[in-house]
């Protein structure tokens, strides 16, 4: 591939002594040493630390995305926090934000003025976002597939939410 030593190719990614030990063993051709370092790194505690660090980086990145200020996103987040992970269809904070983005986007596409409730339906496979007008007999609603919402990137949902918000504002003029 390249003549650049492995240590120079991967230097910016190194942060952990076990990772350093792993790369040093690979460069030395020490398969047993590399295997030992990778096994030490793969302990449940280490895995949890790595996973938590990755989630923190992802959340920090998501905090910078435009569209987070939209009230529908905030309302979806509030309702998902109240529902909890199982009923809300998310595993962690990163996925919760992805679901909230998808819910907010669908609510805006279906012209819900706000999200007053978020209810699990269809044996827990979907969420029903509802908005009750001043007349309690008039209820706007939209159905969101939880699996699709949990896997849709937040950036994509917020871009669609921002674009649809702008389109609806332009149309109102």
LUMNUKE-261499 format. One line per 3 residues: number of its first residue (from 1); for each residue x, y, z of N, C-alpha, C, O, CB. Coordinates in pm, whole numbers, plus 50000, padded with zeros to 5 digits. Last residue first. Glycine has a CB too. Layout:
N
NUM = X Y Z X Y Z X Y Z X Y Z X Y Z | ... .
end
This chain:
173
173 = 45387 53348 50328 45398 53488 50286 45318 53519 50165 45317 53633 50119 45540 53524 50260 | 45371 53077 50359 45276 53158 50436 45278 53304 50394 45183 53378 50420 45307 53148 50584 | 45586 52985 50215 45453 52961 50161 45348 53048 50232 45249 53088 50172 45416 52812 50174 .
170 = 45795 53046 50388 45788 53111 50257 45648 53100 50198 45598 53195 50138 45891 53050 50161 | 45733 52867 50597 45735 53012 50622 45723 53090 50491 45649 53188 50483 45864 53053 50696 | 45762 52623 50467 45631 52660 50520 45623 52809 50550 45518 52871 50531 45600 52580 50647 .
167 = 46036 52635 50405 45937 52623 50298 45799 52667 50347 45728 52739 50277 45932 52478 50246 | 46150 52641 50663 46168 52755 50572 46063 52753 50461 46008 52858 50425 46310 52753 50512 | 46070 52388 50750 46030 52508 50826 46040 52630 50736 45949 52714 50734 46119 52526 50952 .
164 = 46204 52229 50565 46057 52230 50566 46004 52351 50643 45903 52409 50605 46003 52100 50628 | 46472 52282 50635 46423 52312 50499 46270 52321 50497 46215 52411 50433 46471 52203 50401 | 46477 52189 50901 46508 52329 50870 46453 52369 50734 46395 52476 50719 46660 52352 50875 .
161 = 46415 51918 50859 46331 52001 50946 46352 52149 50916 46256 52225 50906 46362 51973 51094 | 46629 51835 50700 46493 51830 50646 46399 51919 50727 46314 51987 50670 46441 51685 50645 | 46835 51874 50887 46838 51945 50759 46699 51950 50698 46654 52054 50650 46938 51877 50661 .
158 = 46754 51698 51088 46756 51842 51117 46764 51925 50989 46708 52034 50982 46873 51876 51208 | 46783 51450 50954 46652 51494 51006 46648 51644 51029 46550 51710 50993 46619 51421 51136 | 47061 51451 50900 46964 51444 50791 46827 51495 50837 46762 51573 50767 46952 51299 50738 .
155 = 47166 51454 51162 47199 51562 51068 47097 51568 50954 47053 51676 50915 47341 51543 51012 | 47080 51211 51265 47024 51336 51317 47049 51451 51221 46962 51535 51201 47083 51368 51454 | 47009 50938 51048 47107 51031 51106 47041 51163 51148 46958 51218 51077 47219 51060 51005 .
152 = 46793 50683 51143 46808 50800 51055 46905 50898 51119 46885 50937 51234 46670 50869 51027 | 46749 50492 51331 46864 50473 51241 46885 50590 51145 46985 50594 51074 46846 50346 51162 | 46524 50563 51470 46647 50540 51547 46770 50527 51457 46882 50549 51503 46634 50416 51631 .
149 = 46331 50571 51267 46369 50695 51337 46502 50679 51410 46583 50772 51411 46260 50735 51436 | 46310 50301 51200 46357 50397 51100 46405 50525 51167 46507 50581 51129 46245 50428 50999 | 46210 50207 51445 46336 50156 51391 46394 50253 51289 46513 50283 51292 46315 50018 51328 .
146 = 45965 50348 51474 46075 50366 51570 46208 50319 51514 46310 50385 51535 46044 50292 51698 | 45779 50537 51250 45837 50404 51272 45961 50419 51360 46052 50494 51326 45872 50335 51135 | 45527 50756 51342 45671 50745 51314 45717 50604 51346 45696 50556 51458 45753 50851 51395 .
143 = 45240 50932 51248 45294 50805 51293 45440 50795 51250 45473 50821 51134 45212 50686 51237 | 45079 51224 51364 45167 51162 51265 45228 51037 51328 45264 51037 51446 45278 51262 51217 | 44796 51445 51401 44883 51335 51443 44969 51287 51327 44936 51307 51210 44801 51219 51499 .
140 = 44573 51674 51549 44666 51645 51439 44759 51536 51489 44797 51535 51606 44746 51774 51394 | 44247 51684 51651 44380 51634 51688 44459 51608 51561 44417 51529 51476 44370 51506 51775 | 43974 51834 51771 44062 51837 51654 44203 51798 51698 44269 51870 51772 44063 51978 51588 .
137 = 43858 51836 52012 43807 51738 51916 43891 51733 51790 43881 51639 51712 43663 51770 51880 | 43956 52044 52162 44007 51909 52191 43956 51802 52095 44006 51690 52096 43969 51871 52331 | 44062 52334 52027 43943 52250 52026 43990 52106 52048 44057 52050 51961 43862 52265 51891 .
134 = 44319 52413 52016 44238 52463 52127 44107 52386 52137 44049 52376 52245 44211 52613 52111 | 44467 52100 51913 44442 52243 51896 44362 52290 52017 44340 52214 52111 44365 52272 51761 | 44713 51874 51991 44572 51909 52008 44559 52060 51996 44631 52136 52061 44516 51859 52145 .
131 = 44915 51658 51831 44904 51799 51865 44756 51831 51874 44683 51817 51776 44976 51891 51760 | 45118 51364 51860 44989 51432 51847 45000 51577 51892 45081 51613 51977 44882 51360 51929 | 45287 51092 51733 45302 51229 51779 45169 51299 51756 45114 51295 51646 45419 51304 51706 .
128 = 45334 50769 51803 45231 50858 51751 45251 50995 51815 45235 51011 51936 45087 50802 51780 | 45571 50529 51704 45536 50638 51795 45431 50724 51727 45440 50750 51607 45661 50722 51836 | 45597 50168 51678 45586 50304 51624 45553 50402 51736 45514 50364 51846 45477 50311 51513 .
125 = 45605 49929 51805 45688 49944 51685 45690 50086 51631 45774 50120 51548 45640 49850 51577 | 45433 49876 52015 45562 49936 52045 45652 49958 51925 45766 50001 51941 45633 49852 52141 | 45198 49786 51898 45278 49693 51979 45419 49745 52003 45514 49667 52011 45284 49556 51913 .
122 = 45114 50041 51792 45145 49924 51707 45238 49827 51779 45344 49792 51727 45208 49970 51573 | 45273 50303 51989 45158 50234 51930 45208 50116 51847 45328 50094 51835 45073 50331 51842 | 45367 50540 52233 45401 50417 52162 45273 50349 52114 45176 50337 52189 45484 50321 52253 .
119 = 45323 50889 52190 45270 50766 52246 45317 50645 52166 45307 50646 52043 45116 50771 52249 | 45356 51209 52280 45425 51108 52199 45393 50974 52264 45430 50949 52378 45583 51135 52191 | 45198 51530 52269 45213 51395 52326 45286 51306 52226 45279 51327 52105 45075 51334 52363 .
116 = 45231 51772 52146 45173 51771 52281 45188 51636 52349 45189 51627 52472 45027 51809 52276 | 45425 51939 51943 45406 51800 51982 45359 51800 52127 45437 51826 52219 45540 51715 51965 | 45288 52182 51710 45369 52145 51826 45345 51996 51853 45256 51934 51794 45333 52233 51953 .
113 = 45165 52195 51466 45220 52318 51521 45311 52294 51641 45399 52374 51671 45108 52412 51560 | 45220 51976 51203 45181 51984 51343 45242 52112 51400 45362 52134 51383 45226 51857 51424 | 45271 51924 50928 45223 52055 50973 45163 52055 51113 45067 52127 51139 45122 52106 50877 .
110 = 45407 51711 50844 45262 51694 50855 45195 51816 50919 45078 51811 50958 45229 51568 50936 | 45666 51807 50867 45616 51769 50734 45464 51754 50733 45400 51782 50631 45682 51639 50689 | 45678 51831 51148 45681 51952 51064 45626 51921 50925 45549 52000 50870 45825 52009 51054 .
107 = 45674 51560 51221 45572 51651 51272 45564 51777 51186 45455 51824 51155 45602 51689 51420 | 45907 51470 51096 45776 51420 51051 45663 51510 51099 45566 51533 51027 45754 51276 51100 | 46095 51616 51251 46088 51631 51106 45952 51587 51053 45889 51657 50974 46201 51551 51038 .
104 = 46049 51516 51509 46030 51659 51480 46014 51683 51331 45929 51762 51289 46149 51741 51534 | 46120 51246 51467 45985 51281 51512 45956 51427 51477 45850 51458 51422 45970 51258 51665 | 46391 51272 51397 46297 51213 51302 46152 51248 51338 46071 51276 51250 46314 51060 51297 .
101 = 46492 51386 51634 46504 51456 51507 46405 51404 51404 46343 51482 51332 46645 51443 51453 | 46436 51182 51818 46374 51314 51834 46380 51394 51704 46284 51462 51668 46443 51393 51947 | 46605 50981 51719 46459 50960 51718 46388 51095 51729 46291 51120 51658 46416 50866 51834 .
98 = 46851 51107 51768 46815 51069 51632 46664 51049 51621 46602 51096 51525 46889 50939 51590 | 46844 51131 52044 46844 51253 51964 46808 51223 51819 46741 51303 51753 46981 51321 51971 | 46855 50861 52107 46739 50938 52148 46730 51067 52067 46621 51108 52026 46745 50970 52300 .
95 = 47108 50791 52015 46991 50741 51943 46865 50818 51981 46777 50837 51898 46971 50592 51970 | 47255 50930 52213 47277 50957 52070 47155 50913 51990 47104 50988 51907 47405 50884 52018 | 47169 50809 52451 47139 50951 52426 47155 50986 52278 47077 51064 52224 47231 51040 52511 .
92 = 47045 50479 52367 47133 50572 52437 47097 50714 52397 47004 50736 52319 47282 50542 52406 | 46844 50337 52241 46932 50267 52333 47013 50361 52421 47046 50329 52535 47025 50177 52256 | 46492 50390 52172 46633 50426 52162 46714 50351 52268 46660 50308 52369 46652 50578 52178 .
89 = 46210 50384 52198 46275 50324 52082 46421 50363 52063 46469 50368 51950 46201 50360 51960 | 46048 50456 52410 46086 50559 52313 46160 50507 52191 46171 50577 52091 46170 50660 52380 | 46027 50229 52564 45906 50280 52500 45939 50381 52391 45867 50392 52291 45813 50344 52603 .
86 = 46306 50209 52635 46231 50099 52574 46108 50150 52499 46088 50116 52383 46189 49998 52681 | 46392 50471 52738 46452 50404 52622 46366 50296 52557 46353 50294 52434 46580 50343 52662 | 46124 50706 52818 46233 50616 52850 46278 50539 52727 46211 50542 52624 46192 50520 52959 .
83 = 45924 50903 52817 45892 50765 52779 45998 50666 52824 45966 50554 52865 45873 50754 52628 | 46063 51134 52888 45955 51086 52973 45920 50941 52944 45889 50864 53035 45831 51174 52956 | 46234 51158 52670 46291 51142 52804 46186 51087 52901 46217 51003 52985 46347 51277 52857 .
80 = 46041 51201 52472 46121 51078 52470 46187 51053 52605 46194 50939 52650 46229 51087 52360 | 45945 51455 52544 45854 51340 52547 45932 51208 52546 45892 51113 52613 45758 51345 52428 | 46180 51609 52506 46112 51605 52636 46023 51482 52648 46025 51412 52749 46029 51733 52658 .
77 = 46229 51570 52231 46327 51526 52332 46260 51512 52469 46282 51413 52538 46445 51627 52340 | 46002 51695 52122 46023 51551 52101 46121 51496 52204 46100 51388 52258 46075 51524 51957 | 46055 51959 52200 45935 51891 52250 45949 51739 52234 45911 51664 52324 45810 51940 52175 .
74 = 46289 52011 52055 46291 52017 52201 46171 51943 52261 46185 51872 52361 46291 52164 52249 | 46185 51988 51795 46292 51899 51838 46296 51895 51991 46305 51787 52050 46429 51945 51781 | 46000 52197 51794 45952 52059 51775 46058 51958 51821 46024 51855 51879 45916 52034 51628 .
71 = 46162 52429 51817 46077 52386 51929 46026 52242 51915 46010 52173 52016 45960 52479 51942 | 46496 52422 51706 46355 52413 51667 46271 52362 51784 46306 52260 51845 46339 52321 51543 | 46762 52408 51762 46686 52511 51833 46536 52503 51803 46457 52572 51868 46739 52648 51796 .
68 = 46876 52233 51588 46847 52184 51723 46760 52282 51802 46691 52242 51897 46978 52160 51799 | 46952 52353 51354 46817 52298 51361 46778 52248 51499 46661 52221 51524 46802 52188 51262 | 47292 52254 51303 47185 52354 51293 47049 52286 51297 47033 52173 51248 47201 52438 51163 .
65 = 47498 52083 51538 47414 52077 51419 47309 52188 51418 47245 52215 51520 47346 51942 51409 | 47642 52068 51769 47678 52175 51676 47586 52181 51554 47594 52276 51475 47820 52155 51630 | 47564 51842 51899 47528 51971 51961 47554 52087 51865 47493 52193 51880 47608 51992 52090 .
62 = 47686 51639 51757 47543 51664 51734 47499 51798 51792 47406 51860 51741 47460 51550 51793 | 47942 51649 51871 47925 51681 51729 47779 51717 51700 47751 51812 51628 47969 51561 51641 | 47880 51563 52128 47941 51696 52109 47924 51741 51965 47896 51858 51939 48091 51693 52148 .
59 = 47786 51306 52071 47694 51406 52127 47749 51547 52110 47674 51640 52080 47669 51378 52276 | 48026 51191 51979 47910 51200 51890 47812 51306 51940 47760 51385 51862 47840 51063 51877 | 48183 51203 52212 48227 51272 52089 48110 51292 51993 48097 51399 51933 48340 51191 52019 .
56 = 48027 51041 52381 48052 51182 52416 48096 51262 52293 48052 51375 52273 48159 51192 52526 | 48047 50796 52248 47917 50862 52260 47933 51010 52293 47861 51095 52240 47831 50794 52368 | 48319 50744 52283 48265 50760 52147 48130 50831 52151 48102 50917 52068 48252 50623 52077 .
53 = 48327 50716 52561 48404 50823 52497 48352 50850 52356 48342 50966 52314 48554 50787 52492 | 48167 50488 52592 48125 50615 52653 48198 50732 52588 48138 50837 52563 48152 50613 52805 | 48327 50299 52457 48192 50329 52409 48144 50463 52464 48086 50543 52390 48095 50217 52449 .
50 = 48551 50297 52623 48565 50335 52483 48430 50375 52425 48420 50475 52353 48624 50219 52402 | 48436 50206 52862 48504 50335 52858 48514 50386 52714 48488 50503 52687 48645 50325 52920 | 48344 49954 52781 48248 50055 52827 48309 50195 52823 48242 50291 52786 48200 50022 52968 .
47 = 48591 49833 52727 48493 49849 52619 48392 49957 52657 48357 50041 52574 48422 49715 52589 | 48700 49826 52978 48766 49906 52875 48669 49934 52761 48665 50044 52707 48893 49834 52822 | 48521 49649 53099 48539 49784 53152 48599 49875 53046 48554 49988 53028 48629 49782 53278 .
44 = 48548 49413 52941 48420 49485 52947 48435 49629 52998 48370 49720 52948 48323 49410 53037 | 48850 49416 52743 48779 49384 52867 48648 49464 52871 48639 49571 52811 48867 49415 52992 | 49008 49465 52520 48870 49421 52498 48798 49381 52627 48693 49318 52620 48869 49305 52403 .
41 = 49267 49512 52588 49185 49628 52552 49038 49592 52547 48952 49677 52567 49230 49685 52417 | 49358 49257 52619 49355 49344 52737 49265 49464 52711 49195 49512 52801 49497 49391 52775 | 49346 49174 52353 49260 49109 52453 49249 49194 52579 49141 49203 52639 49314 48969 52488 .
38 = 49541 49336 52239 49403 49351 52195 49306 49286 52293 49197 49338 52315 49384 49290 52056 | 49769 49242 52373 49728 49382 52389 49582 49401 52348 49508 49474 52413 49819 49475 52306 | 49773 48976 52280 49760 49003 52424 49713 49147 52448 49628 49171 52534 49896 48979 52495 .
35 = 49811 49017 52005 49690 48950 52052 49667 48980 52201 49554 49006 52242 49699 48798 52029 | 50063 49133 52008 49950 49209 51955 49819 49150 52004 49727 49223 52041 49954 49210 51800 | 50210 48918 52113 50204 49046 52186 50087 49131 52140 50019 49193 52221 50335 49124 52169 .
32 = 50176 48732 51905 50128 48700 52039 50116 48828 52124 50020 48842 52200 50223 48600 52107 | 50300 48860 51688 50156 48831 51685 50099 48805 51824 49989 48848 51857 50130 48712 51595 | 50528 49070 51631 50496 48991 51749 50345 48967 51755 50272 49043 51819 50547 49060 51878 .
29 = 50628 49246 51450 50592 49113 51401 50557 49018 51514 50556 48896 51494 50705 49056 51320 | 50666 49500 51524 50776 49409 51555 50748 49268 51503 50834 49180 51511 50801 49404 51706 | 50422 49610 51457 50541 49654 51384 50658 49560 51405 50740 49542 51315 50579 49795 51426 .
26 = 50263 49481 51651 50241 49457 51508 50364 49493 51427 50406 49418 51338 50120 49537 51457 | 50367 49594 51885 50378 49450 51863 50357 49416 51716 50427 49330 51663 50276 49375 51950 | 50293 49859 51844 50435 49826 51857 50456 49677 51832 50552 49638 51766 50488 49865 51998 .
23 = 50015 49837 51845 50084 49878 51723 50233 49844 51728 50291 49805 51628 50066 50027 51700 | 49978 49754 52117 49928 49674 52006 50003 49706 51877 50051 49616 51808 49777 49697 51986 | 50081 49971 52258 50142 49838 52274 50102 49747 52158 50185 49672 52107 50101 49775 52409 .
20 = 49897 50168 52181 50040 50183 52150 50110 50047 52154 50188 50014 52065 50108 50282 52250 | 49674 50060 52300 49675 50075 52155 49819 50090 52108 49859 50031 52007 49589 50198 52110 | 49749 50082 52564 49727 49948 52508 49725 49952 52356 49768 49857 52290 49597 49888 52561 .
17 = 49761 50362 52598 49884 50282 52606 49867 50141 52548 49960 50087 52488 49929 50271 52749 | 49578 50566 52370 49576 50471 52479 49704 50388 52481 49752 50348 52375 49453 50380 52469 | 49582 50709 52144 49552 50782 52266 49571 50694 52388 49580 50744 52500 49409 50837 52263 .
14 = 49629 50747 51801 49672 50683 51924 49643 50771 52044 49674 50890 52045 49821 50650 51918 | 49576 50880 51569 49466 50810 51633 49503 50752 51769 49415 50710 51844 49416 50701 51543 | 49812 50986 51464 49710 51078 51516 49598 51008 51593 49531 51071 51675 49651 51156 51403 .
11 = 49959 50741 51386 49998 50824 51500 49887 50917 51550 49869 50927 51672 50117 50907 51464 | 49929 50577 51170 49825 50573 51272 49851 50667 51389 49771 50672 51482 49811 50434 51324 | 50147 50613 51005 50014 50612 50946 49905 50628 51051 49800 50687 51024 49992 50483 50868 .
8 = 50364 50584 51172 50337 50718 51118 50197 50726 51058 50135 50832 51059 50442 50756 51014 | 50352 50310 51228 50348 50406 51338 50316 50547 51289 50247 50621 51359 50481 50407 51413 | 50386 50189 50979 50256 50182 51045 50245 50286 51156 50139 50346 51174 50234 50042 51102 .
5 = 50579 50386 50748 50567 50291 50859 50430 50301 50926 50368 50407 50928 50678 50315 50963 | 50509 50413 50406 50509 50482 50535 50494 50379 50646 50406 50293 50639 50394 50587 50542 | 50477 50304 50165 50604 50276 50231 50613 50343 50367 50714 50330 50436 50720 50321 50143 .
2 = 50153 50153 50112 50245 50267 50117 50373 50223 50184 50378 50120 50251 50182 50388 50191 | 50082 49882 50000 50000 50000 50000 50087 50125 50000 50095 50196 49899 49906 49999 50120 .
end
